[in-house]
Amino acid sequence: MWINDYDQNSSIDKILTRTIDGRDMPVFLKREITDQIPGLKRQNLKFRDYATKSVQELFSKEGIDQAVVKQFNFTSSIIAMNDGKGSFTVSRLPDEVQFFR
């Protein structure tokens, strides 16, 4: 996940990526990311152009250098039960909940 205010609108943008062949490719569809960061519409007019660009190619070097990068590998919805002593028991929610929109 690449975190920065890419469009300089005082709102933090979070771009989820997946590493494919050593490149950080956005998980979001073109429309989703350009709705969030309208400035990308001008430089990525065609879907096929967007589909082949990594995060490093979508944003300026300055935007990439200032970004905070976090790695995660657990995306399921969960419930965390506090035992009252500073520990939590984490349970994954059922599949029906994972897909609920």
C-alpha angles and dihedrals in degrees: 000000000000113000124194142111092263096172095041094235095130091255121110114239121208117201116193114209140181121213111237119175090343094308126114103232121188116249093206121091117247094257093050094051095042090050087055096040108025093184089073091067091073095054099038106046096154127057092225091056092051093045093062099045125100122214088259089058095045097054135046121265088248091054092049094045091052094046123108110226120207126182123212134169104183116078103158122119109252144177118227115203116203113219091202092245099083097274130107133207109214120207126181114234119239120277092253089063094045091061099039113119 
